[in-house]
């Protein structure tokens, strides 16, 4: 601190616009403060200069003790990444320049000096520390009918300033684990004007930070006791990093409660996914209902996801809730894709039922069907009909129009009669093991390497591919989603703790 000579001090004070009176020149005419508040003359000397810090022994820094009592914490805003805190701030320091000879002190409690409580306006006429919260967006002293502040003067020259303060404090939140995230928000106080060599901020030795026992948060739980410490930092608002800054830090650890999101997010999204599984039981007889159910489920999960994101900032990384909602959307979309696949297979199966030759021309092979000792050659009979129809010509060797029409009609009728003959022979020989073994391979429908229909060799039941996919999906989809939850929730809980 630079010390100025008395002459320079008087001149600079005059130019600055505030009255300064020395001990030898103290008169009531020049002391404006005492004329405005006669009560101040009882303990503030006329030579008192509030712009200068109190003198100390050996030019040591002025020691200022802080105590905080947190009354309420509310409005934890994830979108703006801040929260509001209402607290009682107490600052205690010594100022030996004050006159205590004319004061009527009240006997103090045990281990406490005698004291007197002064009006709040006294703080405007004495030296006070200049703390400020570095990460505060807004701060003010609470005021209703009067300003909630007081000054207590002790006989041992200690001064305690108390005020009810509210502040909106910014917090650099991390949402990787949302909705089971843990946010550590700090309230950092330091002197705005003085260096640690001039004014030293420190916590009170006993119970420096206290909190309201009845404090309850809506979606968070506050870890207790609060962590408070002193930190020396080289960072300042000028960015020079040349001077050490002494900071008082209070860490507030907020753990988000899972109950709200369990009811509002996880359970509804699970029910929507489970609702999409009902389509596996509808079959293809209710195609409009099945499509409506799946599309509605996909739109519902998308709307739910959009509502969750409204309360969060648009961060650039993936959150835990994003993984969950993306997984739900994938399962619903997979159910919709399964419907498309079985619908395609159903159409292929129906076309085969109408005209199997289109799919398997090589399936018309000589097949011996034993019925009362007679043999029936399917391929020979089929081509025999075709040959007879091809010989229907006119007398001059040309094919007549009526002959062409009769040929086409006979071809169709021969094709249908051949198919009915195969089906009748298969029905007549269903109880014959040898005949059944010869028929069963030809009842298997296959497109390339994909079998659309087959006979179960163990039960003898006819199996259709798209129906079997539907039956398997009723089990596979719930099991896969259960596996997803078994992997997801342990990782989520482990990251939270």
VOKERO-571562 format. One line per field, with one value per residue (C-alpha): residue number from 1; x, y, z. Coordinates in steps of 0.2 Angstrom, whole numbers, padded with zeros to 4 digits. Example, Ala and Ser with C-alpha at 12.3 -4.5 7.8 and 13.67 -1.06 7.14 Angstrom:
BEGIN
num <- [1; 2]
x <- [0062; 0068]
y <- [-0022; -0005]
z <- [0039; 0036]
***
This chain:
BEGIN
num <- [1; 2; 3; 4; 5; 6; 7; 8; 9; 10; 11; 12; 13; 14; 15; 16; 17; 18; 19; 20; 21; 22; 23; 24; 25; 26; 27; 28; 29; 30; 31; 32; 33; 34; 35; 36; 37; 38; 39; 40; 41; 42; 43; 44; 45; 46; 47; 48; 49; 50; 51; 52; 53; 54; 55; 56; 57; 58; 59; 60; 61; 62; 63; 64; 65; 66; 67; 68; 69; 70; 71; 72; 73; 74; 75; 76; 77; 78; 79; 80; 81; 82; 83; 84; 85; 86; 87; 88; 89; 90; 91; 92; 93; 94; 95; 96; 97; 98; 99; 100; 101; 102; 103; 104; 105; 106; 107; 108; 109; 110; 111; 112; 113; 114; 115; 116; 117; 118; 119; 120; 121; 122; 123; 124; 125; 126; 127; 128; 129; 130; 131; 132; 133; 134; 135; 136; 137; 138; 139; 140; 141; 142; 143; 144; 145; 146; 147; 148; 149; 150; 151; 152; 153; 154; 155; 156; 157; 158; 159; 160; 161; 162; 163; 164; 165; 166; 167; 168; 169; 170; 171; 172; 173; 174; 175; 176; 177; 178; 179; 180; 181; 182; 183; 184; 185; 186; 187; 188; 189; 190; 191; 192; 193; 194; 195; 196; 197; 198; 199; 200; 201; 202; 203; 204; 205; 206; 207; 208; 209; 210; 211; 212; 213; 214; 215; 216; 217; 218; 219; 220; 221; 222; 223; 224; 225; 226; 227; 228; 229; 230; 231; 232; 233; 234; 235; 236; 237; 238; 239; 240; 241; 242; 243; 244; 245; 246; 247; 248; 249; 250; 251; 252; 253; 254; 255; 256; 257; 258; 259; 260; 261; 262; 263; 264; 265; 266; 267; 268; 269; 270; 271; 272; 273; 274; 275; 276; 277; 278; 279; 280; 281; 282; 283; 284; 285; 286; 287; 288; 289; 290; 291; 292; 293; 294; 295; 296; 297; 298; 299; 300; 301; 302; 303; 304; 305; 306; 307; 308; 309; 310; 311; 312; 313; 314; 315; 316; 317; 318; 319; 320; 321; 322; 323; 324; 325; 326; 327; 328; 329; 330; 331; 332; 333; 334; 335; 336; 337; 338; 339; 340; 341; 342; 343; 344; 345; 346; 347; 348; 349; 350; 351; 352; 353; 354; 355; 356; 357; 358; 359; 360; 361; 362; 363; 364; 365; 366; 367; 368; 369; 370; 371; 372; 373; 374; 375; 376; 377; 378; 379; 380; 381; 382; 383; 384; 385; 386; 387; 388; 389; 390; 391; 392; 393; 394; 395; 396; 397; 398; 399; 400; 401; 402; 403; 404; 405; 406; 407; 408; 409; 410; 411; 412; 413; 414; 415; 416; 417; 418; 419; 420; 421; 422; 423; 424; 425; 426; 427; 428; 429; 430; 431; 432; 433; 434; 435; 436; 437; 438; 439; 440; 441; 442; 443; 444; 445; 446; 447; 448; 449; 450; 451; 452; 453; 454; 455; 456; 457; 458; 459; 460; 461; 462; 463; 464; 465; 466; 467; 468; 469; 470; 471; 472; 473; 474; 475; 476; 477; 478; 479; 480; 481; 482; 483; 484; 485; 486; 487; 488; 489; 490; 491; 492; 493; 494; 495; 496; 497]
x <- [0000; 0007; 0008; 0005; 0011; -0003; -0003; -0005; -0019; -0029; -0026; -0031; -0046; -0052; -0051; -0060; -0075; -0076; -0071; -0056; -0052; -0036; -0036; -0029; -0042; -0058; -0073; -0091; -0092; -0081; -0087; -0101; -0104; -0106; -0118; -0129; -0129; -0124; -0124; -0109; -0099; -0099; -0087; -0081; -0067; -0067; -0050; -0057; -0055; -0066; -0056; -0041; -0040; -0037; -0019; -0011; 0004; 0020; 0010; 0001; -0014; -0031; -0039; -0057; -0066; -0081; -0096; -0110; -0127; -0137; -0155; -0162; -0156; -0169; -0171; -0157; -0159; -0150; -0154; -0145; -0133; -0135; -0144; -0151; -0145; -0152; -0139; -0134; -0116; -0106; -0089; -0078; -0063; -0054; -0053; -0044; -0047; -0065; -0068; -0077; -0076; -0094; -0102; -0114; -0109; -0121; -0112; -0108; -0110; -0097; -0081; -0088; -0083; -0096; -0105; -0117; -0128; -0128; -0139; -0136; -0132; -0116; -0108; -0108; -0096; -0083; -0071; -0078; -0070; -0075; -0079; -0088; -0093; -0083; -0095; -0111; -0123; -0132; -0132; -0140; -0145; -0163; -0174; -0192; -0197; -0179; -0162; -0158; -0141; -0133; -0117; -0111; -0097; -0087; -0077; -0061; -0062; -0070; -0084; -0096; -0106; -0121; -0133; -0146; -0140; -0147; -0136; -0138; -0122; -0117; -0111; -0102; -0113; -0109; -0123; -0115; -0124; -0141; -0153; -0142; -0129; -0120; -0116; -0102; -0106; -0094; -0097; -0080; -0077; -0062; -0057; -0061; -0048; -0035; -0022; -0018; -0004; -0017; -0033; -0033; -0049; -0051; -0065; -0070; -0061; -0077; -0093; -0088; -0102; -0119; -0135; -0153; -0158; -0175; -0169; -0176; -0173; -0185; -0175; -0159; -0151; -0137; -0122; -0118; -0107; -0102; -0084; -0076; -0058; -0046; -0038; -0023; -0026; -0015; -0030; -0038; -0049; -0035; -0027; -0009; -0007; 0006; -0002; -0009; -0027; -0034; -0051; -0064; -0073; -0089; -0093; -0111; -0113; -0130; -0135; -0151; -0164; -0169; -0187; -0194; -0186; -0191; -0209; -0209; -0196; -0191; -0207; -0217; -0204; -0203; -0222; -0222; -0209; -0219; -0234; -0225; -0223; -0241; -0240; -0232; -0249; -0260; -0254; -0256; -0275; -0275; -0262; -0270; -0271; -0253; -0246; -0255; -0249; -0231; -0231; -0240; -0227; -0213; -0221; -0225; -0207; -0201; -0212; -0207; -0189; -0192; -0200; -0185; -0173; -0182; -0176; -0158; -0145; -0140; -0124; -0113; -0110; -0121; -0130; -0136; -0154; -0150; -0143; -0159; -0171; -0161; -0162; -0181; -0183; -0172; -0182; -0198; -0191; -0185; -0203; -0208; -0195; -0200; -0217; -0211; -0201; -0215; -0226; -0214; -0213; -0232; -0234; -0221; -0229; -0246; -0239; -0232; -0249; -0256; -0243; -0229; -0221; -0216; -0205; -0200; -0201; -0189; -0201; -0212; -0202; -0208; -0215; -0222; -0237; -0243; -0262; -0270; -0255; -0257; -0243; -0247; -0233; -0236; -0224; -0229; -0248; -0244; -0234; -0246; -0260; -0249; -0245; -0263; -0267; -0253; -0260; -0276; -0274; -0285; -0286; -0273; -0261; -0264; -0269; -0286; -0292; -0304; -0290; -0278; -0291; -0295; -0277; -0275; -0290; -0285; -0267; -0275; -0287; -0273; -0262; -0276; -0281; -0263; -0262; -0278; -0272; -0256; -0266; -0278; -0265; -0256; -0272; -0275; -0257; -0255; -0256; -0244; -0226; -0218; -0230; -0228; -0209; -0210; -0223; -0215; -0200; -0212; -0222; -0207; -0207; -0191; -0185; -0166; -0160; -0175; -0188; -0205; -0214; -0208; -0214; -0207; -0199; -0202; -0221; -0226; -0234; -0233; -0222; -0224; -0208; -0217; -0227; -0212; -0203; -0218; -0218; -0199; -0200; -0212; -0198; -0182; -0188; -0192; -0176; -0165; -0173; -0170; -0152; -0151; -0158; -0146; -0131; -0138; -0143; -0128; -0117; -0128; -0128; -0109; -0106; -0118; -0108]
y <- [0000; 0017; 0029; 0048; 0063; 0073; 0087; 0076; 0067; 0083; 0089; 0072; 0071; 0088; 0085; 0068; 0077; 0070; 0079; 0073; 0081; 0077; 0076; 0093; 0101; 0092; 0104; 0101; 0113; 0102; 0085; 0082; 0064; 0069; 0083; 0071; 0057; 0064; 0046; 0043; 0055; 0044; 0031; 0037; 0050; 0065; 0060; 0043; 0040; 0025; 0023; 0017; 0000; -0002; -0001; -0017; -0022; -0024; -0020; -0037; -0039; -0036; -0052; -0054; -0070; -0076; -0087; -0092; -0099; -0106; -0103; -0109; -0116; -0116; -0113; -0126; -0122; -0135; -0125; -0109; -0119; -0109; -0109; -0097; -0097; -0087; -0085; -0075; -0068; -0063; -0054; -0050; -0039; -0027; -0008; 0000; 0018; 0018; 0026; 0015; 0027; 0033; 0017; 0007; -0011; -0026; -0040; -0054; -0072; -0085; -0082; -0067; -0049; -0036; -0029; -0016; -0017; -0002; 0003; -0003; 0014; 0014; 0002; 0017; 0027; 0014; 0004; -0013; -0027; -0029; -0047; -0053; -0070; -0072; -0084; -0075; -0069; -0058; -0054; -0041; -0039; -0044; -0029; -0028; -0014; -0011; -0018; -0034; -0030; -0025; -0020; -0026; -0017; -0027; -0020; -0028; -0017; -0031; -0027; -0040; -0036; -0047; -0047; -0057; -0060; -0069; -0073; -0082; -0092; -0100; -0118; -0127; -0143; -0159; -0169; -0185; -0195; -0186; -0191; -0198; -0185; -0177; -0158; -0150; -0131; -0119; -0102; -0093; -0077; -0066; -0047; -0036; -0023; -0029; -0041; -0055; -0044; -0031; -0040; -0059; -0068; -0084; -0095; -0095; -0109; -0117; -0120; -0109; -0115; -0120; -0125; -0125; -0142; -0141; -0137; -0149; -0149; -0154; -0165; -0166; -0171; -0160; -0169; -0164; -0158; -0145; -0144; -0127; -0122; -0108; -0108; -0098; -0094; -0085; -0082; -0065; -0054; -0045; -0062; -0057; -0071; -0061; -0059; -0073; -0071; -0079; -0087; -0094; -0109; -0118; -0134; -0139; -0156; -0159; -0177; -0179; -0190; -0204; -0205; -0191; -0198; -0215; -0211; -0198; -0205; -0223; -0231; -0223; -0226; -0244; -0246; -0238; -0251; -0265; -0259; -0261; -0279; -0282; -0281; -0299; -0306; -0297; -0307; -0301; -0301; -0284; -0275; -0257; -0260; -0266; -0252; -0239; -0247; -0247; -0229; -0222; -0230; -0222; -0205; -0206; -0211; -0196; -0184; -0190; -0188; -0170; -0166; -0172; -0161; -0145; -0143; -0146; -0135; -0141; -0149; -0157; -0174; -0189; -0190; -0206; -0202; -0201; -0219; -0225; -0215; -0220; -0239; -0237; -0230; -0243; -0257; -0249; -0247; -0265; -0270; -0260; -0268; -0285; -0282; -0276; -0292; -0304; -0295; -0297; -0316; -0317; -0310; -0322; -0337; -0332; -0330; -0348; -0354; -0347; -0353; -0363; -0366; -0347; -0350; -0368; -0374; -0388; -0394; -0403; -0419; -0437; -0443; -0460; -0460; -0477; -0478; -0495; -0502; -0489; -0476; -0458; -0448; -0430; -0423; -0435; -0432; -0413; -0413; -0425; -0412; -0399; -0410; -0414; -0395; -0391; -0403; -0393; -0385; -0381; -0392; -0382; -0384; -0367; -0364; -0357; -0344; -0356; -0368; -0356; -0351; -0370; -0373; -0360; -0365; -0383; -0378; -0369; -0384; -0396; -0387; -0386; -0404; -0409; -0399; -0406; -0423; -0420; -0414; -0428; -0441; -0432; -0433; -0451; -0457; -0446; -0461; -0471; -0468; -0472; -0461; -0447; -0448; -0446; -0431; -0421; -0415; -0408; -0398; -0388; -0371; -0363; -0347; -0348; -0353; -0346; -0359; -0351; -0367; -0384; -0399; -0401; -0419; -0421; -0416; -0417; -0400; -0388; -0372; -0356; -0344; -0328; -0335; -0343; -0326; -0318; -0332; -0330; -0311; -0313; -0320; -0312; -0294; -0294; -0304; -0292; -0277; -0285; -0288; -0269; -0264; -0276; -0267; -0249; -0247; -0254; -0242; -0228; -0231; -0234; -0217; -0208; -0215]
z <- [0000; -0005; 0010; 0005; 0015; 0024; 0012; -0003; 0006; 0009; -0009; -0017; -0005; -0010; -0028; -0026; -0019; -0001; 0015; 0025; 0042; 0052; 0071; 0073; 0061; 0067; 0069; 0067; 0053; 0042; 0047; 0035; 0041; 0059; 0054; 0044; 0058; 0075; 0082; 0072; 0082; 0097; 0089; 0072; 0075; 0064; 0057; 0051; 0032; 0027; 0010; 0019; 0027; 0046; 0052; 0058; 0067; 0057; 0041; 0041; 0030; 0037; 0042; 0037; 0043; 0034; 0039; 0028; 0033; 0017; 0020; 0003; -0014; -0028; -0046; -0052; -0070; -0081; -0097; -0091; -0080; -0064; -0048; -0035; -0017; -0002; 0012; 0027; 0025; 0040; 0039; 0054; 0055; 0067; 0066; 0080; 0073; 0081; 0097; 0110; 0125; 0123; 0119; 0130; 0127; 0131; 0140; 0128; 0130; 0135; 0126; 0117; 0120; 0124; 0109; 0103; 0088; 0076; 0062; 0044; 0038; 0048; 0035; 0023; 0034; 0039; 0030; 0024; 0014; -0004; -0007; -0023; -0030; -0046; -0054; -0049; -0063; -0051; -0032; -0020; -0002; 0001; 0005; 0011; 0022; 0026; 0020; 0029; 0036; 0053; 0060; 0077; 0086; 0099; 0114; 0107; 0091; 0081; 0068; 0061; 0046; 0043; 0028; 0020; 0002; -0013; -0028; -0045; -0047; -0063; -0064; -0077; -0077; -0085; -0093; -0098; -0085; -0086; -0079; -0065; -0066; -0051; -0052; -0042; -0041; -0033; -0025; -0026; -0016; -0017; -0014; -0029; -0025; -0012; -0014; -0001; 0006; 0010; 0015; 0019; 0017; 0028; 0034; 0053; 0062; 0068; 0057; 0043; 0032; 0039; 0030; 0034; 0041; 0033; 0016; 0003; -0016; -0029; -0041; -0032; -0016; -0008; -0001; 0017; 0025; 0012; 0007; 0010; 0008; 0003; -0014; -0020; -0039; -0051; -0063; -0062; -0073; -0081; -0087; -0082; -0069; -0060; -0043; -0032; -0028; -0012; -0014; -0002; -0011; -0006; -0016; -0018; -0024; -0032; -0035; -0047; -0040; -0052; -0045; -0056; -0072; -0068; -0068; -0082; -0094; -0091; -0087; -0101; -0114; -0109; -0110; -0128; -0133; -0125; -0134; -0151; -0147; -0147; -0166; -0167; -0161; -0173; -0188; -0206; -0205; -0197; -0208; -0205; -0186; -0186; -0196; -0185; -0169; -0174; -0182; -0167; -0155; -0165; -0165; -0146; -0142; -0153; -0144; -0127; -0132; -0138; -0122; -0112; -0122; -0119; -0102; -0106; -0115; -0133; -0128; -0142; -0133; -0130; -0114; -0105; -0109; -0127; -0127; -0119; -0130; -0146; -0140; -0138; -0155; -0163; -0155; -0162; -0179; -0179; -0175; -0190; -0201; -0195; -0201; -0219; -0220; -0216; -0227; -0242; -0237; -0236; -0253; -0260; -0252; -0259; -0276; -0275; -0270; -0285; -0298; -0291; -0309; -0309; -0294; -0297; -0315; -0310; -0297; -0311; -0310; -0312; -0296; -0293; -0282; -0276; -0276; -0278; -0287; -0301; -0306; -0310; -0319; -0316; -0329; -0342; -0340; -0340; -0356; -0364; -0362; -0369; -0384; -0388; -0387; -0398; -0412; -0413; -0430; -0445; -0461; -0470; -0455; -0447; -0430; -0429; -0417; -0409; -0408; -0400; -0387; -0384; -0382; -0369; -0360; -0360; -0354; -0339; -0336; -0338; -0326; -0313; -0315; -0313; -0297; -0290; -0295; -0284; -0270; -0270; -0271; -0257; -0247; -0251; -0246; -0231; -0220; -0231; -0224; -0240; -0250; -0237; -0238; -0257; -0256; -0242; -0252; -0265; -0252; -0247; -0256; -0258; -0267; -0270; -0253; -0243; -0238; -0238; -0232; -0225; -0215; -0198; -0198; -0179; -0178; -0196; -0195; -0210; -0206; -0215; -0214; -0210; -0196; -0189; -0189; -0180; -0167; -0164; -0163; -0148; -0138; -0146; -0145; -0126; -0122; -0132; -0124; -0107; -0111; -0116; -0099; -0090; -0099; -0098; -0080; -0071; -0082; -0078; -0059; -0059; -0067; -0055; -0040]
***
